[in-house]
Amino acid sequence: MSTNNNASQTLFRFVSLRNPQLTETKRRNLGFIHRPQGVKGVFDTAITARLSGVKKSDVLPMVAAEFAPSAFKTEKEIETGEFGQLLIIGRQIAKKEKLDSFGLTTTQFFYKELIDVNKELNARGLEVFGLLWNNLIYQVVTQKDFYVKEAISHVLKALHFGFAQNMNIDNDVIKANGDKTPLDNALDGRLVMPRVLFVEDDASNPGIVLTSKGVIGQKSLGLPVKDIERIKANAEKDLQLTQSLLRKQKMETLNAELKILQENNYASSSKAYQSAYEDYKRRYQEQFTEIEKTISAIEIIKEQKGSEEELQRLYNRLKELQSGMTPFNFEGGNGLNVYDLQAKLTLDSFDLFMELCSDKSAGEIRLPEFPMDGTYKVISETELEVGKQVLRVDDRFQSYSDVVSHIQNQIASTEQTAIENGTNEQAQYANIGGALVPVINSLQRTHLAYSLYAQSYRSMFTSSRTFINFAFEVEDNSWNVANAKVTLESNTGIYEESFNNINVINGMVSFPAMMTGRYSLISKIRINVYFENGREGYLELSNVPANQFLTGMLTLKRTINGAGNEDLTGGNAKRKNFGIKRLGVADYLKVVQSVHAYVPGEVSNIENVMASELRHKSSVSRDYSEVTDTTSASQEMEKTSDTGKTSRTDMQTEVARELERQQNINAHARYSFDGITNKFEIGADYANNTARHDSARQAVMKSQEITEKAMEKVLTKISEERIQKIIKEYTETNVHEFDNRGRIINPTGTTIDNVNSGPQHITGVYRWVDKKMKNQIYNYGKRTMFEFMVPEPAKLHRLSLAVSKGQLLTAPIDPRKADKPYNMANAKVATKELLQYWADKYGVQLTDLPKEEIEVYQNIQGRPGTSGTFGAIGTQINITPDYVAKKMSLQFHATRSFFVYPSALIVSNGKGGERGIISFDSPYQRTWVEDGLNLEGTFNFLYRGQNIREVTFNVTLACKLSDAFMDNGIWRILMQLLPPMKLLIRNLLKIRQN
């Protein structure tokens, strides 16, 4: 069964991509103009000698710059030279003009002069082709002059036609050139640039050399000059950061050692005071005993009103005893002396101490005059002789506290320098249509290009301070360093160091200071680097000079895969040209479909109807539905209130008054005479006592009792009933009837019984109808193409055009996870410089801190007014809240009550102990300084003594902000940083959700 319905539809379209046929590299294929074999130049030499990992595209511009003086400058230079006639013929070939006999003869004989009897290039031919191809490569690399490049191409076309005329034409040559004749194909020849110069080597190429050795002091071949200068500039900044971090670490070590010495000095000073006081009492024990006896005798004579001569004798004896005694006065000193420092500090710390605390600046110290062996001589408590120079501790530093404070200021300054020279990488995202697209770092980086700097400089007591600074650049963050091992061979021995987990920051991997103080001359250094992506690289240098930047390329090692074969690409290495297919020939095809015919198909049903049979088939379909709803609700409420109140008040008052008076008067008189003298005595006594007692008592008692009771009950009954009945009925009846009873229907529509012909059995077969379709493939184009995949290219392109700098979102950095020197793991390690850095980064105005150092002054005046001993008298000194007293300066002035007695004055030293003096002068005064205090809140200043009439104290406490306040203040500042960080994170999440 056929049909005239030829409606067609396109089912689908597809592209069939075929790999193109590679160009024939043999000389007999004249359709391509290749550089002749054996022709090499400066570009080939540079590519062969380049370091491993260096791209050819980076080497060629360097060589082109060196080749520029010998290159063709203008087109006229070629026209007027030996290639002038060939240039004219080459232009005719390019214009597809027909060559005359002169052109054919000229090209044939010119090329014939360049070959030998074996038709290979002779020395002249190698020179000519070398000159032309080197100039062509120079023009391709630099794009210096388009007309010069075209002129060289035309000359090479003419020479290529001469080559075709001089070759032997055989069947292989004819077959290789296809439908065209060899000479005609040569006229259409196309230039092919040398693959070895312009195509990057594949890692699977066994000819690649992955190992290389650099020459120290020479320019690294393969690194452009601009890249070397950029790497050195980054290395200088990284060197300053490393120096700052290393110096900060050394000063922190010095600070810790000085604090230990300070605590030991305080403890030894207290013990020395107690020991000196006990020695003083033992030394003058007899004198003290004799003085006490003399003082007791003086008191007795005074009570008995003895003679003045006896008192004067005892006073002279007391003065004689006192003149043989020296007053007790303990001056413990501040403990800061060079003897203790050079004995108890490490050599590096002592060296750094003299550098920071001497009276000469770094520029005034003449290091070349210091002995190379680092010998020195301590000549006093504050002076040190090194070579021909004398270094003296600056007068500003009188105690350990002064030195520690100075060291801490230097640490803060060094930390600020590190922050200024460090880098802190932040991820940026572009908001494109509500999607966050990471913005790739656009900083220029040369993959695996390193910089190494071996620093060495003189110090006071060591021949040199040395360390190695090392860093290299990488292409992306997949090159994080998992582990690194450094091996050093120097004049002092062989050393090894290991480093772990060094992350990529702004495309650079920067190592901390290596081999600190372990060399003065480096014979050999090897650095093995193991990356997180499974690759391994190394660097090996010999005779490394000091204080000189070295640049070059790290060498990548070959890796072995699971099958035991070399895996040159690396297990996790990034695939190059991801999403791009190779060059190929694409056939654009379309499949069109149309209806061809309808034909009987499979059997669907068979019906048998017997003779005289009437078959009737019917079917009924019914749909019935009924819905019933019932609702009921109940609520009950009852409210009861009961209140009772009882009050009672009692008041009782009682007043009592009592007055008592008593008065006595007595008088007496007496007279006597003893025969010589008359004695008369008269006296009177008077006593008057008055006593009065008043008392009042009042009692009030009040009580009140209130009882309140409330109860509420609600009862509500609601009954609702709803019955809904819906009946939906649908009936469908289908009737199919077979009638085989033998009746005949005439044309008029009436039935006629045929008695002559009886009914027969009938069998009916029902079949499906199949539709035949015609599919035809149409080829409507071939293209040589690159194919790459970009998701939604048009939409993303339009959105990217609308992206501006204002739409870039910068991910916030957690200060606890930032890299050094910006890391602030907790409040204890936070410093003022770090807090200011993070506050500036997030635009937070920090709350001004109180003054870091203050002084609390207290004047104390006392008048014990006794010649004996008196107990401890205390005065409370309130220290400003949030401050801790670290140092106390005490000035006092005292006078004795009884000038012949010695006086003693003992005061608190602020550290749980005492400090005192025994003096025979009046008045006398002293000034004491106590370091190492840790007082806060209220300080109870106590003093006691003997034979003191009056005393005046001037107490000055030098205070600093307490650690607790700084911790709380830092946390408050950190809380100020949280809102902007949360806002940034909230915006990022909102955009991501949208």
Stockholm file with secondary structure:
# STOCKHOLM 1.0

chainA/1-994         MSTNNNASQTLFRFVSLRNPQLTETKRRNLGFIHRPQGVKGVFDTAITARLSGVKKSDVLPMVAAEFAPSAFKTEKEIETGEFGQLLIIGRQIAKKEKLDSFGLTTTQFFYKELIDVNKELNARGLEVFGLLWNNLIYQVVTQKDFYVKEAISHVLKALHFGFAQNMNIDNDVIKANGDKTPLDNALDGRLVMPRVLFVEDDASNPGIVLTSKGVIGQKSLGLPVKDIERIKANAEKDLQLTQSLLRKQKMETLNAELKILQENNYASSSKAYQSAYEDYKRRYQEQFTEIEKTISAIEIIKEQKGSEEELQRLYNRLKELQSGMTPFNFEGGNGLNVYDLQAKLTLDSFDLFMELCSDKSAGEIRLPEFPMDGTYKVISETELEVGKQVLRVDDRFQSYSDVVSHIQNQIASTEQTAIENGTNEQAQYANIGGALVPVINSLQRTHLAYSLYAQSYRSMFTSSRTFINFAFEVEDNSWNVANAKVTLESNTGIYEESFNNINVINGMVSFPAMMTGRYSLISKIRINVYFENGREGYLELSNVPANQFLTGMLTLKRTINGAGNEDLTGGNAKRKNFGIKRLGVADYLKVVQSVHAYVPGEVSNIENVMASELRHKSSVSRDYSEVTDTTSASQEMEKTSDTGKTSRTDMQTEVARELERQQNINAHARYSFDGITNKFEIGADYANNTARHDSARQAVMKSQEITEKAMEKVLTKISEERIQKIIKEYTETNVHEFDNRGRIINPTGTTIDNVNSGPQHITGVYRWVDKKMKNQIYNYGKRTMFEFMVPEPAKLHRLSLAVSKGQLLTAPIDPRKADKPYNMANAKVATKELLQYWADKYGVQLTDLPKEEIEVYQNIQGRPGTSGTFGAIGTQINITPDYVAKKMSLQFHATRSFFVYPSALIVSNGKGGERGIISFDSPYQRTWVEDGLNLEGTFNFLYRGQNIREVTFNVTLACKLSDAFMDNGIWRILMQLLPPMKLLIRNLLKIRQN
#=GR chainA/1-994 SS CBCCCCCEEEEEEEEEEECCCCCCCSTTCTTEECCCTTCCCHHHHHHHHSCTTCCHHHHHHHHHHHHGGGSCCCHHHHHTSTTHHHHHHHHHHHTTCCCCHHHHHHHHHHHHTTBCTTSCBCHHHHHHHHHHHHHHHHHHHHCCCHHHHHHHHHHHHHHHHHHHHHSCCCHHHHHHTTTSCHHHHHHTCEECCCHHHHSCCCTTCTTCCCCCCCCTTSCCTTSCHHHHHHHHHHHHHHHHHHHHHHHHHHHHHHHHHHHHHHHHHHHHHHHHHHHHHHHHHHHTHHHHHHHHHHHHHHHHHHHTTCCHHHHHHHHHHHHHHHHTSCCEECCCCCCCCHHHHHHHSCHHHHHHHHHHHBSSCTTTCCGGGSCTTCCCEECSSSEEEETTEEEEBCTTCCSHHHHHHHHHHHHHHHHHHHHHHCCCCCCEEEEETTEEEECCCCCCCCTTEEEEEEEEECCSSSSCEEEEEEEEECSSGGGCEEEEEEEEEETTEEEEEEEEEECCBTTEEECCCBSTTSCSSEEEEEEEEEETTSCEEEEEEEEECSSCEEEEECEECCEECTTSSEESSCTTCCCTTTTBCCCEEEEEEEEEEEEEEEEEEEEEEEEEECTTEEEEEEEEEEECCCCCCCEEEEEEEEEEEEEEEEEEEEEEEEEEEEEEEEEEEEEEEEEEECSSCEEEEEEEEEEEEEEEEEEEEEEEEEEEEEEEEEEEEEEEEEEECCCCCCCCCEEEEEEEEEEESCEEECTTSCEEECSSSCCCCEEEEEEEEEEEEEEEEEEEEEEEECCBCCSSHHHHHHHHHHCCGGGEEECCCCTTTCCTTSCCCSGGGCCHHHHHHHHHHTTCCCCCCCCSEEEEEEEEEECCCEEEEEEEEEEEEECCTTEEEEEEEEEEEEEESSTTSCEEEEEECSSSCEEEEEECCSSEEEEEEEEEEEECSEEEEEEEEEEEEEEEEEEEEEEEECHHHHHHHHHHHHHHHHHHHHHHHHHHHHHHHC
#=GC SS_cons         CBCCCCCEEEEEEEEEEECCCCCCCSTTCTTEECCCTTCCCHHHHHHHHSCTTCCHHHHHHHHHHHHGGGSCCCHHHHHTSTTHHHHHHHHHHHTTCCCCHHHHHHHHHHHHTTBCTTSCBCHHHHHHHHHHHHHHHHHHHHCCCHHHHHHHHHHHHHHHHHHHHHSCCCHHHHHHTTTSCHHHHHHTCEECCCHHHHSCCCTTCTTCCCCCCCCTTSCCTTSCHHHHHHHHHHHHHHHHHHHHHHHHHHHHHHHHHHHHHHHHHHHHHHHHHHHHHHHHHHHTHHHHHHHHHHHHHHHHHHHTTCCHHHHHHHHHHHHHHHHTSCCEECCCCCCCCHHHHHHHSCHHHHHHHHHHHBSSCTTTCCGGGSCTTCCCEECSSSEEEETTEEEEBCTTCCSHHHHHHHHHHHHHHHHHHHHHHCCCCCCEEEEETTEEEECCCCCCCCTTEEEEEEEEECCSSSSCEEEEEEEEECSSGGGCEEEEEEEEEETTEEEEEEEEEECCBTTEEECCCBSTTSCSSEEEEEEEEEETTSCEEEEEEEEECSSCEEEEECEECCEECTTSSEESSCTTCCCTTTTBCCCEEEEEEEEEEEEEEEEEEEEEEEEEECTTEEEEEEEEEEECCCCCCCEEEEEEEEEEEEEEEEEEEEEEEEEEEEEEEEEEEEEEEEEEECSSCEEEEEEEEEEEEEEEEEEEEEEEEEEEEEEEEEEEEEEEEEEECCCCCCCCCEEEEEEEEEEESCEEECTTSCEEECSSSCCCCEEEEEEEEEEEEEEEEEEEEEEEECCBCCSSHHHHHHHHHHCCGGGEEECCCCTTTCCTTSCCCSGGGCCHHHHHHHHHHTTCCCCCCCCSEEEEEEEEEECCCEEEEEEEEEEEEECCTTEEEEEEEEEEEEEESSTTSCEEEEEECSSSCEEEEEECCSSEEEEEEEEEEEECSEEEEEEEEEEEEEEEEEEEEEEEECHHHHHHHHHHHHHHHHHHHHHHHHHHHHHHHC
//
